[in-house]
């Protein structure tokens, strides 16, 4: 039964999406620390540059690898960016709510927030940015 579930297109896409997310996060972290520690950029400039590179990396690999969208059109990038802005904003509000109103430990509060933002990012990019119909 597990083999049948893992063969479904949406499961394959989600696993690829998570892999791209991990790689994008690692790349963002490497760029951030390199700019800050070795090139002595300001931490905020390092952060902005590294996140922008991570977003472009994620867009490219989610488009071609996760969702196998071979179209040469890059118009979905704006939609992709808006999904991530929404995800970041709503995740921040959720985190604040869990910590300040729910009295959750910040280390534990991030777990449901990450689960929520991962789902928003996955389904948002799948449905709206890349209009992927594979389920």
GUTOR-100772 format. One line per field, with one value per residue (C-alpha): residue number from 0; z, x negated, y. Coordinates in nm, 3 decimals, m for minus. Last residue first. Layout:
k: c(NUM;...)
w: c(Z;...)
u: c(X;...)
v: c(Y;...)
***
This chain:
k: c(134;133;132;131;130;129;128;127;126;125;124;123;122;121;120;119;118;117;116;115;114;113;112;111;110;109;108;107;106;105;104;103;102;101;100;99;98;97;96;95;94;93;92;91;90;89;88;87;86;85;84;83;82;81;80;79;78;77;76;75;74;73;72;71;70;69;68;67;66;65;64;63;62;61;60;59;58;57;56;55;54;53;52;51;50;49;48;47;46;45;44;43;42;41;40;39;38;37;36;35;34;33;32;31;30;29;28;27;26;25;24;23;22;21;20;19;18;17;16;15;14;13;12;11;10;9;8;7;6;5;4;3;2;1;0)
w: c(m0.887;m1.201;m1.306;m1.257;m1.296;m1.239;m1.023;m0.912;m0.851;m0.783;m0.649;m0.409;m0.317;m0.220;m0.067;0.142;0.253;0.349;0.525;0.741;0.836;0.914;1.134;1.308;1.401;1.478;1.798;1.952;1.959;2.038;2.350;2.329;2.541;2.305;2.283;2.258;2.117;1.906;1.787;1.696;1.502;1.324;1.227;1.098;0.902;0.747;0.633;0.507;0.326;0.168;0.051;m0.076;m0.271;m0.408;m0.535;m0.714;m0.871;m0.995;m1.118;m1.308;m1.598;m1.679;m2.008;m2.147;m2.066;m1.941;m1.613;m1.452;m1.117;m0.882;m1.132;m1.391;m1.210;m0.858;m0.964;m1.121;m0.855;m0.569;m0.709;m0.774;m0.419;m0.266;m0.455;m0.323;0.028;0.016;m0.109;0.154;0.440;0.351;0.320;0.663;0.819;0.682;0.435;0.571;0.262;0.463;0.758;0.636;0.265;0.327;0.611;0.400;0.087;0.277;0.455;0.133;m0.035;0.257;0.249;m0.127;m0.096;0.176;m0.024;m0.343;m0.153;m0.008;m0.356;m0.485;m0.204;m0.278;m0.650;m0.594;m0.352;m0.600;m0.884;m0.694;m0.686;m0.314;m0.230;m0.427;m0.260;0.082;0.000)
u: c(0.250;0.098;0.274;m0.020;0.083;m0.279;m0.221;0.138;0.196;m0.147;m0.304;m0.018;0.019;m0.346;m0.394;m0.077;m0.162;m0.518;m0.389;m0.149;m0.402;m0.661;m0.409;m0.311;m0.679;m0.774;m0.573;m0.788;m1.112;m0.920;m0.770;m0.396;m0.207;0.090;0.143;m0.216;m0.396;m0.123;0.006;m0.342;m0.415;m0.081;m0.141;m0.488;m0.357;m0.090;m0.355;m0.605;m0.337;m0.186;m0.530;m0.604;m0.280;m0.343;m0.687;m0.544;m0.273;m0.539;m0.753;m0.461;m0.533;m0.856;m0.741;m0.969;m0.713;m0.871;m0.679;m0.803;m0.636;m0.923;m1.212;m1.149;m0.937;m1.041;m1.405;m1.382;m1.157;m1.362;m1.688;m1.526;m1.384;m1.715;m1.906;m1.659;m1.692;m2.074;m2.079;m1.829;m2.003;m2.352;m2.222;m2.059;m2.374;m2.595;m2.849;m3.186;m3.295;m3.400;m3.162;m2.851;m2.861;m2.968;m2.719;m2.429;m2.538;m2.577;m2.242;m2.057;m2.214;m2.115;m1.760;m1.736;m1.860;m1.606;m1.327;m1.429;m1.409;m1.071;m0.937;m1.074;m0.891;m0.573;m0.595;m0.643;m0.348;m0.132;m0.222;m0.119;m0.385;m0.456;m0.095;m0.111;m0.440;m0.286;0.000)
v: c(1.460;1.611;1.933;2.170;2.534;2.641;2.947;2.894;2.523;2.376;2.694;2.758;2.391;2.359;2.703;2.684;2.329;2.426;2.737;2.534;2.266;2.535;2.717;2.392;2.336;2.698;2.700;2.427;2.625;2.944;2.778;2.807;3.060;3.042;3.414;3.537;3.235;3.077;3.416;3.545;3.227;3.246;3.610;3.527;3.229;3.452;3.698;3.441;3.243;3.553;3.671;3.319;3.303;3.652;3.546;3.241;3.458;3.701;3.410;3.254;3.492;3.307;3.153;2.883;2.615;2.291;2.268;1.947;2.029;1.948;1.954;2.225;2.482;2.383;2.399;2.744;2.896;2.758;2.895;3.235;3.241;3.131;3.403;3.662;3.518;3.535;3.894;4.011;3.831;3.951;4.306;4.270;4.123;4.403;4.263;4.158;3.962;3.657;3.640;3.823;3.742;3.385;3.333;3.455;3.268;2.942;2.991;3.065;2.761;2.539;2.675;2.626;2.268;2.192;2.354;2.172;1.844;1.941;2.019;1.687;1.505;1.702;1.631;1.259;1.257;1.450;1.214;0.902;0.628;0.681;0.594;0.269;0.170;0.239;0.000)
***
